[in-house]
Amino acid sequence: MTQQDLADRVGVTRQTIISIERGKYKPSIELALRLARVFGASVEALFELDETGEVEK
């Protein structure tokens, strides 16, 4: 799946997907749930919190 395909499926721009991949953008809960649904995974499988409570991809 391309970044554009994923962006289209979850309703964001390709640039948003790139920013998430690079750790420069923290998705909303709604977007995180949409991404998890596309991949058939839990949100926790895609994102986790570091020791300080910041989201890691």
C-alpha positions as a Markdown table, in Angstrom:
| # | Residue | x | y | z |
|---|---|---|---|---|
| 1 | Met | 0.0 | 0.0 | 0.0 |
| 2 | Thr | 1.4 | 3.4 | -0.9 |
| 3 | Gln | 1.3 | 6.4 | 1.4 |
| 4 | Gln | -1.3 | 8.0 | -0.9 |
| 5 | Asp | -3.5 | 4.8 | -0.7 |
| 6 | Leu | -3.3 | 4.9 | 3.1 |
| 7 | Ala | -4.1 | 8.6 | 3.2 |
| 8 | Asp | -7.1 | 8.2 | 0.9 |
| 9 | Arg | -8.4 | 5.3 | 3.0 |
| 10 | Val | -8.2 | 7.3 | 6.3 |
| 11 | Gly | -9.2 | 10.7 | 4.9 |
| 12 | Val | -6.0 | 12.7 | 5.3 |
| 13 | Thr | -3.2 | 14.0 | 3.0 |
| 14 | Arg | -0.1 | 12.0 | 2.0 |
| 15 | Gln | 1.9 | 14.7 | 3.9 |
| 16 | Thr | 0.0 | 13.8 | 7.1 |
| 17 | Ile | 1.0 | 10.1 | 6.7 |
| 18 | Ile | 4.6 | 11.1 | 6.1 |
| 19 | Ser | 4.6 | 13.3 | 9.2 |
| 20 | Ile | 3.2 | 10.5 | 11.3 |
| 21 | Glu | 5.9 | 8.1 | 10.0 |
| 22 | Arg | 8.6 | 10.6 | 10.8 |
| 23 | Gly | 7.2 | 11.2 | 14.3 |
| 24 | Lys | 6.5 | 14.9 | 13.6 |
| 25 | Tyr | 2.7 | 14.6 | 13.9 |
| 26 | Lys | 0.7 | 13.0 | 16.6 |
| 27 | Pro | -2.6 | 11.7 | 15.2 |
| 28 | Ser | -5.9 | 12.4 | 16.8 |
| 29 | Ile | -7.7 | 9.5 | 18.5 |
| 30 | Glu | -10.0 | 9.3 | 15.5 |
| 31 | Leu | -7.2 | 9.1 | 13.0 |
| 32 | Ala | -5.3 | 6.6 | 15.2 |
| 33 | Leu | -8.5 | 4.4 | 15.2 |
| 34 | Arg | -8.9 | 4.7 | 11.4 |
| 35 | Leu | -5.2 | 3.7 | 10.9 |
| 36 | Ala | -5.6 | 0.7 | 13.2 |
| 37 | Arg | -8.7 | -0.4 | 11.4 |
| 38 | Val | -7.0 | -0.2 | 8.0 |
| 39 | Phe | -4.1 | -2.4 | 9.3 |
| 40 | Gly | -6.4 | -4.7 | 11.3 |
| 41 | Ala | -4.4 | -3.9 | 14.4 |
| 42 | Ser | -5.0 | -2.2 | 17.8 |
| 43 | Val | -4.0 | 1.4 | 18.3 |
| 44 | Glu | -1.5 | 0.1 | 20.8 |
| 45 | Ala | 0.2 | -2.0 | 18.1 |
| 46 | Leu | 0.8 | 1.2 | 16.0 |
| 47 | Phe | 1.5 | 3.8 | 18.7 |
| 48 | Glu | 2.8 | 3.7 | 22.3 |
| 49 | Leu | 3.8 | 6.1 | 25.0 |
| 50 | Asp | 7.4 | 6.6 | 26.0 |
| 51 | Glu | 8.5 | 7.0 | 29.7 |
| 52 | Thr | 7.5 | 10.7 | 29.7 |
| 53 | Gly | 4.0 | 10.0 | 28.3 |
| 54 | Glu | 4.8 | 11.2 | 24.8 |
| 55 | Val | 3.5 | 9.2 | 21.8 |
| 56 | Glu | 6.0 | 7.1 | 19.9 |
| 57 | Lys | 5.2 | 5.6 | 16.5 |
